[in-house]
Amino acid sequence: MPGATGKVGDRIEILRDPEGIAPLWDRSGVDSAEKMDWLIRGTTTWTAVALLARYRGHVRRKKDKQPLLDRFDF
């Protein structure tokens, strides 16, 4: 429930309204198709970034180059 505050162990009251007297939260503003679209785009992008980073590291190791920060003694 939006704006609900509570702590672990607090008692909650469940509202059951079979007659439809209590107003329901407006769900018309939720676009689940758009959220799924962003989930797929984000997953695809991060997968591509991870694969490119892995390939870049493979190429650097093949050329016997060491990472920039390994050259310095901290």
Jmol script that loads the backbone (N, CA, C; Angstrom):
load data "model"
ATOM      1  N   MET A   1       0.842  -1.156   0.000  1.00  0.00           N
ATOM      2  CA  MET A   1       0.000   0.000   0.000  1.00  0.00           C
ATOM      3  C   MET A   1       0.900   1.236   0.000  1.00  0.00           C
ATOM      4  N   PRO A   2       0.694   2.161  -0.923  1.00  0.00           N
ATOM      5  CA  PRO A   2       1.548   3.354  -0.978  1.00  0.00           C
ATOM      6  C   PRO A   2       1.435   4.182   0.291  1.00  0.00           C
ATOM      7  N   GLY A   3       2.557   4.602   0.795  1.00  0.00           N
ATOM      8  CA  GLY A   3       2.576   5.453   1.970  1.00  0.00           C
ATOM      9  C   GLY A   3       2.416   4.720   3.281  1.00  0.00           C
ATOM     10  N   ALA A   4       2.313   3.412   3.250  1.00  0.00           N
ATOM     11  CA  ALA A   4       2.147   2.651   4.484  1.00  0.00           C
ATOM     12  C   ALA A   4       3.480   2.571   5.216  1.00  0.00           C
ATOM     13  N   THR A   5       3.433   2.784   6.514  1.00  0.00           N
ATOM     14  CA  THR A   5       4.640   2.664   7.321  1.00  0.00           C
ATOM     15  C   THR A   5       4.401   1.601   8.370  1.00  0.00           C
ATOM     16  N   GLY A   6       5.414   0.900   8.686  1.00  0.00           N
ATOM     17  CA  GLY A   6       5.286  -0.140   9.694  1.00  0.00           C
ATOM     18  C   GLY A   6       6.632  -0.767   9.969  1.00  0.00           C
ATOM     19  N   LYS A   7       6.648  -1.578  10.986  1.00  0.00           N
ATOM     20  CA  LYS A   7       7.875  -2.266  11.373  1.00  0.00           C
ATOM     21  C   LYS A   7       7.606  -3.757  11.396  1.00  0.00           C
ATOM     22  N   VAL A   8       8.657  -4.516  11.361  1.00  0.00           N
ATOM     23  CA  VAL A   8       8.524  -5.958  11.441  1.00  0.00           C
ATOM     24  C   VAL A   8       7.872  -6.320  12.767  1.00  0.00           C
ATOM     25  N   GLY A   9       6.849  -7.139  12.703  1.00  0.00           N
ATOM     26  CA  GLY A   9       6.157  -7.556  13.900  1.00  0.00           C
ATOM     27  C   GLY A   9       4.898  -6.759  14.196  1.00  0.00           C
ATOM     28  N   ASP A  10       4.693  -5.627  13.500  1.00  0.00           N
ATOM     29  CA  ASP A  10       3.475  -4.845  13.703  1.00  0.00           C
ATOM     30  C   ASP A  10       2.268  -5.622  13.192  1.00  0.00           C
ATOM     31  N   ARG A  11       1.147  -5.384  13.823  1.00  0.00           N
ATOM     32  CA  ARG A  11      -0.095  -6.013  13.367  1.00  0.00           C
ATOM     33  C   ARG A  11      -0.694  -5.155  12.260  1.00  0.00           C
ATOM     34  N   ILE A  12      -1.267  -5.818  11.269  1.00  0.00           N
ATOM     35  CA  ILE A  12      -1.931  -5.101  10.195  1.00  0.00           C
ATOM     36  C   ILE A  12      -3.384  -5.548  10.120  1.00  0.00           C
ATOM     37  N   GLU A  13      -4.204  -4.711   9.565  1.00  0.00           N
ATOM     38  CA  GLU A  13      -5.615  -5.030   9.422  1.00  0.00           C
ATOM     39  C   GLU A  13      -5.918  -5.201   7.933  1.00  0.00           C
ATOM     40  N   ILE A  14      -6.522  -6.306   7.575  1.00  0.00           N
ATOM     41  CA  ILE A  14      -6.858  -6.599   6.194  1.00  0.00           C
ATOM     42  C   ILE A  14      -8.299  -6.163   5.951  1.00  0.00           C
ATOM     43  N   LEU A  15      -8.496  -5.375   4.911  1.00  0.00           N
ATOM     44  CA  LEU A  15      -9.828  -4.896   4.562  1.00  0.00           C
ATOM     45  C   LEU A  15     -10.387  -5.767   3.440  1.00  0.00           C
ATOM     46  N   ARG A  16     -11.510  -6.368   3.709  1.00  0.00           N
ATOM     47  CA  ARG A  16     -12.179  -7.172   2.693  1.00  0.00           C
ATOM     48  C   ARG A  16     -13.529  -6.522   2.468  1.00  0.00           C
ATOM     49  N   ASP A  17     -13.816  -6.172   1.217  1.00  0.00           N
ATOM     50  CA  ASP A  17     -15.019  -5.404   0.917  1.00  0.00           C
ATOM     51  C   ASP A  17     -15.791  -6.043  -0.242  1.00  0.00           C
ATOM     52  N   PRO A  18     -16.548  -7.104   0.022  1.00  0.00           N
ATOM     53  CA  PRO A  18     -17.270  -7.757  -1.072  1.00  0.00           C
ATOM     54  C   PRO A  18     -18.400  -6.899  -1.650  1.00  0.00           C
ATOM     55  N   GLU A  19     -18.912  -5.930  -0.889  1.00  0.00           N
ATOM     56  CA  GLU A  19     -20.001  -5.090  -1.392  1.00  0.00           C
ATOM     57  C   GLU A  19     -19.494  -3.946  -2.255  1.00  0.00           C
ATOM     58  N   GLY A  20     -18.192  -3.673  -2.246  1.00  0.00           N
ATOM     59  CA  GLY A  20     -17.628  -2.601  -3.067  1.00  0.00           C
ATOM     60  C   GLY A  20     -17.835  -1.219  -2.490  1.00  0.00           C
ATOM     61  N   ILE A  21     -17.892  -1.104  -1.168  1.00  0.00           N
ATOM     62  CA  ILE A  21     -18.118   0.193  -0.530  1.00  0.00           C
ATOM     63  C   ILE A  21     -16.812   0.995  -0.438  1.00  0.00           C
ATOM     64  N   ALA A  22     -15.730   0.332  -0.120  1.00  0.00           N
ATOM     65  CA  ALA A  22     -14.444   1.018   0.029  1.00  0.00           C
ATOM     66  C   ALA A  22     -13.861   1.329  -1.352  1.00  0.00           C
ATOM     67  N   PRO A  23     -13.316   2.547  -1.534  1.00  0.00           N
ATOM     68  CA  PRO A  23     -12.737   2.892  -2.841  1.00  0.00           C
ATOM     69  C   PRO A  23     -11.448   2.106  -3.085  1.00  0.00           C
ATOM     70  N   LEU A  24     -11.248   1.687  -4.313  1.00  0.00           N
ATOM     71  CA  LEU A  24     -10.042   0.966  -4.680  1.00  0.00           C
ATOM     72  C   LEU A  24      -8.987   1.945  -5.184  1.00  0.00           C
ATOM     73  N   TRP A  25      -7.735   1.546  -5.104  1.00  0.00           N
ATOM     74  CA  TRP A  25      -6.654   2.368  -5.639  1.00  0.00           C
ATOM     75  C   TRP A  25      -6.776   2.396  -7.149  1.00  0.00           C
ATOM     76  N   ASP A  26      -6.479   3.534  -7.742  1.00  0.00           N
ATOM     77  CA  ASP A  26      -6.567   3.683  -9.190  1.00  0.00           C
ATOM     78  C   ASP A  26      -5.383   2.981  -9.845  1.00  0.00           C
ATOM     79  N   ARG A  27      -5.661   1.960 -10.603  1.00  0.00           N
ATOM     80  CA  ARG A  27      -4.601   1.199 -11.279  1.00  0.00           C
ATOM     81  C   ARG A  27      -4.483   1.561 -12.754  1.00  0.00           C
ATOM     82  N   SER A  28      -5.237   2.553 -13.208  1.00  0.00           N
ATOM     83  CA  SER A  28      -5.202   2.907 -14.626  1.00  0.00           C
ATOM     84  C   SER A  28      -3.873   3.539 -15.023  1.00  0.00           C
ATOM     85  N   GLY A  29      -3.128   4.078 -14.069  1.00  0.00           N
ATOM     86  CA  GLY A  29      -1.852   4.716 -14.377  1.00  0.00           C
ATOM     87  C   GLY A  29      -0.696   3.735 -14.504  1.00  0.00           C
ATOM     88  N   VAL A  30      -0.932   2.469 -14.265  1.00  0.00           N
ATOM     89  CA  VAL A  30       0.124   1.463 -14.340  1.00  0.00           C
ATOM     90  C   VAL A  30       0.147   0.875 -15.742  1.00  0.00           C
ATOM     91  N   ASP A  31       1.278   0.975 -16.402  1.00  0.00           N
ATOM     92  CA  ASP A  31       1.421   0.435 -17.759  1.00  0.00           C
ATOM     93  C   ASP A  31       2.415  -0.712 -17.696  1.00  0.00           C
ATOM     94  N   SER A  32       1.900  -1.915 -17.486  1.00  0.00           N
ATOM     95  CA  SER A  32       2.792  -3.062 -17.319  1.00  0.00           C
ATOM     96  C   SER A  32       3.523  -3.417 -18.606  1.00  0.00           C
ATOM     97  N   ALA A  33       2.936  -3.132 -19.761  1.00  0.00           N
ATOM     98  CA  ALA A  33       3.628  -3.410 -21.025  1.00  0.00           C
ATOM     99  C   ALA A  33       4.872  -2.534 -21.159  1.00  0.00           C
ATOM    100  N   GLU A  34       4.761  -1.277 -20.737  1.00  0.00           N
ATOM    101  CA  GLU A  34       5.912  -0.384 -20.802  1.00  0.00           C
ATOM    102  C   GLU A  34       6.997  -0.827 -19.825  1.00  0.00           C
ATOM    103  N   LYS A  35       6.590  -1.255 -18.628  1.00  0.00           N
ATOM    104  CA  LYS A  35       7.569  -1.726 -17.647  1.00  0.00           C
ATOM    105  C   LYS A  35       8.286  -2.972 -18.162  1.00  0.00           C
ATOM    106  N   MET A  36       7.557  -3.867 -18.822  1.00  0.00           N
ATOM    107  CA  MET A  36       8.177  -5.069 -19.384  1.00  0.00           C
ATOM    108  C   MET A  36       9.137  -4.692 -20.511  1.00  0.00           C
ATOM    109  N   ASP A  37       8.760  -3.700 -21.308  1.00  0.00           N
ATOM    110  CA  ASP A  37       9.619  -3.230 -22.390  1.00  0.00           C
ATOM    111  C   ASP A  37      10.945  -2.709 -21.835  1.00  0.00           C
ATOM    112  N   TRP A  38      10.873  -1.896 -20.773  1.00  0.00           N
ATOM    113  CA  TRP A  38      12.098  -1.366 -20.164  1.00  0.00           C
ATOM    114  C   TRP A  38      12.932  -2.468 -19.520  1.00  0.00           C
ATOM    115  N   LEU A  39      12.271  -3.472 -18.964  1.00  0.00           N
ATOM    116  CA  LEU A  39      12.996  -4.597 -18.385  1.00  0.00           C
ATOM    117  C   LEU A  39      13.783  -5.343 -19.463  1.00  0.00           C
ATOM    118  N   ILE A  40      13.152  -5.576 -20.593  1.00  0.00           N
ATOM    119  CA  ILE A  40      13.830  -6.279 -21.695  1.00  0.00           C
ATOM    120  C   ILE A  40      14.960  -5.431 -22.252  1.00  0.00           C
ATOM    121  N   ARG A  41      14.715  -4.137 -22.445  1.00  0.00           N
ATOM    122  CA  ARG A  41      15.783  -3.256 -22.956  1.00  0.00           C
ATOM    123  C   ARG A  41      16.969  -3.192 -21.995  1.00  0.00           C
ATOM    124  N   GLY A  42      16.685  -3.059 -20.708  1.00  0.00           N
ATOM    125  CA  GLY A  42      17.763  -2.975 -19.722  1.00  0.00           C
ATOM    126  C   GLY A  42      18.572  -4.254 -19.647  1.00  0.00           C
ATOM    127  N   THR A  43      17.884  -5.389 -19.672  1.00  0.00           N
ATOM    128  CA  THR A  43      18.576  -6.676 -19.631  1.00  0.00           C
ATOM    129  C   THR A  43      19.451  -6.864 -20.866  1.00  0.00           C
ATOM    130  N   THR A  44      18.925  -6.508 -22.031  1.00  0.00           N
ATOM    131  CA  THR A  44      19.685  -6.629 -23.276  1.00  0.00           C
ATOM    132  C   THR A  44      20.911  -5.722 -23.251  1.00  0.00           C
ATOM    133  N   THR A  45      20.727  -4.493 -22.799  1.00  0.00           N
ATOM    134  CA  THR A  45      21.844  -3.543 -22.760  1.00  0.00           C
ATOM    135  C   THR A  45      22.939  -4.016 -21.811  1.00  0.00           C
ATOM    136  N   TRP A  46      22.579  -4.426 -20.594  1.00  0.00           N
ATOM    137  CA  TRP A  46      23.587  -4.863 -19.638  1.00  0.00           C
ATOM    138  C   TRP A  46      24.267  -6.154 -20.084  1.00  0.00           C
ATOM    139  N   THR A  47      23.547  -7.025 -20.779  1.00  0.00           N
ATOM    140  CA  THR A  47      24.177  -8.235 -21.313  1.00  0.00           C
ATOM    141  C   THR A  47      25.210  -7.869 -22.370  1.00  0.00           C
ATOM    142  N   ALA A  48      24.862  -6.935 -23.254  1.00  0.00           N
ATOM    143  CA  ALA A  48      25.806  -6.492 -24.282  1.00  0.00           C
ATOM    144  C   ALA A  48      27.035  -5.835 -23.655  1.00  0.00           C
ATOM    145  N   VAL A  49      26.831  -4.991 -22.647  1.00  0.00           N
ATOM    146  CA  VAL A  49      27.958  -4.327 -21.979  1.00  0.00           C
ATOM    147  C   VAL A  49      28.868  -5.361 -21.322  1.00  0.00           C
ATOM    148  N   ALA A  50      28.286  -6.350 -20.662  1.00  0.00           N
ATOM    149  CA  ALA A  50      29.092  -7.380 -19.999  1.00  0.00           C
ATOM    150  C   ALA A  50      29.887  -8.192 -21.017  1.00  0.00           C
ATOM    151  N   LEU A  51      29.267  -8.537 -22.132  1.00  0.00           N
ATOM    152  CA  LEU A  51      29.983  -9.308 -23.160  1.00  0.00           C
ATOM    153  C   LEU A  51      31.103  -8.500 -23.796  1.00  0.00           C
ATOM    154  N   LEU A  52      30.854  -7.220 -24.060  1.00  0.00           N
ATOM    155  CA  LEU A  52      31.910  -6.368 -24.637  1.00  0.00           C
ATOM    156  C   LEU A  52      33.055  -6.177 -23.648  1.00  0.00           C
ATOM    157  N   ALA A  53      32.753  -6.002 -22.382  1.00  0.00           N
ATOM    158  CA  ALA A  53      33.807  -5.839 -21.376  1.00  0.00           C
ATOM    159  C   ALA A  53      34.630  -7.115 -21.256  1.00  0.00           C
ATOM    160  N   ARG A  54      33.969  -8.253 -21.319  1.00  0.00           N
ATOM    161  CA  ARG A  54      34.687  -9.530 -21.249  1.00  0.00           C
ATOM    162  C   ARG A  54      35.596  -9.689 -22.462  1.00  0.00           C
ATOM    163  N   TYR A  55      35.081  -9.327 -23.654  1.00  0.00           N
ATOM    164  CA  TYR A  55      35.880  -9.434 -24.872  1.00  0.00           C
ATOM    165  C   TYR A  55      37.077  -8.486 -24.820  1.00  0.00           C
ATOM    166  N   ARG A  56      36.848  -7.278 -24.308  1.00  0.00           N
ATOM    167  CA  ARG A  56      37.944  -6.306 -24.206  1.00  0.00           C
ATOM    168  C   ARG A  56      39.033  -6.828 -23.267  1.00  0.00           C
ATOM    169  N   GLY A  57      38.633  -7.420 -22.153  1.00  0.00           N
ATOM    170  CA  GLY A  57      39.607  -7.980 -21.229  1.00  0.00           C
ATOM    171  C   GLY A  57      40.362  -9.145 -21.843  1.00  0.00           C
ATOM    172  N   HIS A  58      39.655  -9.952 -22.630  1.00  0.00           N
ATOM    173  CA  HIS A  58      40.296 -11.090 -23.309  1.00  0.00           C
ATOM    174  C   HIS A  58      41.356 -10.595 -24.294  1.00  0.00           C
ATOM    175  N   VAL A  59      41.037  -9.552 -25.059  1.00  0.00           N
ATOM    176  CA  VAL A  59      41.979  -9.002 -26.031  1.00  0.00           C
ATOM    177  C   VAL A  59      43.186  -8.408 -25.321  1.00  0.00           C
ATOM    178  N   ARG A  60      42.960  -7.694 -24.208  1.00  0.00           N
ATOM    179  CA  ARG A  60      44.083  -7.108 -23.477  1.00  0.00           C
ATOM    180  C   ARG A  60      44.995  -8.187 -22.901  1.00  0.00           C
ATOM    181  N   ARG A  61      44.402  -9.262 -22.366  1.00  0.00           N
ATOM    182  CA  ARG A  61      45.233 -10.345 -21.826  1.00  0.00           C
ATOM    183  C   ARG A  61      46.016 -11.041 -22.926  1.00  0.00           C
ATOM    184  N   LYS A  62      45.419 -11.162 -24.094  1.00  0.00           N
ATOM    185  CA  LYS A  62      46.094 -11.817 -25.214  1.00  0.00           C
ATOM    186  C   LYS A  62      47.302 -10.987 -25.667  1.00  0.00           C
ATOM    187  N   LYS A  63      47.217  -9.667 -25.550  1.00  0.00           N
ATOM    188  CA  LYS A  63      48.317  -8.788 -25.941  1.00  0.00           C
ATOM    189  C   LYS A  63      49.296  -8.580 -24.784  1.00  0.00           C
ATOM    190  N   ASP A  64      49.098  -9.261 -23.663  1.00  0.00           N
ATOM    191  CA  ASP A  64      49.939  -9.148 -22.462  1.00  0.00           C
ATOM    192  C   ASP A  64      49.981  -7.722 -21.911  1.00  0.00           C
ATOM    193  N   LYS A  65      48.867  -7.034 -21.991  1.00  0.00           N
ATOM    194  CA  LYS A  65      48.786  -5.708 -21.390  1.00  0.00           C
ATOM    195  C   LYS A  65      48.187  -5.864 -20.010  1.00  0.00           C
ATOM    196  N   GLN A  66      48.706  -5.109 -19.051  1.00  0.00           N
ATOM    197  CA  GLN A  66      48.144  -5.178 -17.715  1.00  0.00           C
ATOM    198  C   GLN A  66      47.227  -3.981 -17.495  1.00  0.00           C
ATOM    199  N   PRO A  67      46.254  -4.127 -16.641  1.00  0.00           N
ATOM    200  CA  PRO A  67      45.331  -3.020 -16.375  1.00  0.00           C
ATOM    201  C   PRO A  67      46.065  -1.790 -15.857  1.00  0.00           C
ATOM    202  N   LEU A  68      45.506  -0.634 -16.114  1.00  0.00           N
ATOM    203  CA  LEU A  68      46.131   0.642 -15.767  1.00  0.00           C
ATOM    204  C   LEU A  68      46.425   0.744 -14.274  1.00  0.00           C
ATOM    205  N   LEU A  69      45.486   0.361 -13.427  1.00  0.00           N
ATOM    206  CA  LEU A  69      45.683   0.520 -11.989  1.00  0.00           C
ATOM    207  C   LEU A  69      46.683  -0.483 -11.414  1.00  0.00           C
ATOM    208  N   ASP A  70      46.940  -1.573 -12.125  1.00  0.00           N
ATOM    209  CA  ASP A  70      47.936  -2.537 -11.635  1.00  0.00           C
ATOM    210  C   ASP A  70      49.373  -2.016 -11.797  1.00  0.00           C
ATOM    211  N   ARG A  71      49.537  -0.968 -12.584  1.00  0.00           N
ATOM    212  CA  ARG A  71      50.874  -0.402 -12.779  1.00  0.00           C
ATOM    213  C   ARG A  71      51.346   0.418 -11.583  1.00  0.00           C
ATOM    214  N   PHE A  72      50.407   0.842 -10.761  1.00  0.00           N
ATOM    215  CA  PHE A  72      50.728   1.690  -9.605  1.00  0.00           C
ATOM    216  C   PHE A  72      50.695   0.885  -8.346  1.00  0.00           C
ATOM    217  N   ASP A  73      51.587   1.225  -7.408  1.00  0.00           N
ATOM    218  CA  ASP A  73      51.616   0.560  -6.122  1.00  0.00           C
ATOM    219  C   ASP A  73      50.894   1.430  -5.110  1.00  0.00           C
ATOM    220  N   PHE A  74      49.744   0.968  -4.649  1.00  0.00           N
ATOM    221  CA  PHE A  74      48.953   1.743  -3.687  1.00  0.00           C
ATOM    222  C   PHE A  74      49.251   1.325  -2.294  1.00  0.00           C
TER     223      PHE A  74
END
end "model"
wireframe off; spacefill off
backbone 0.3
color backbone group
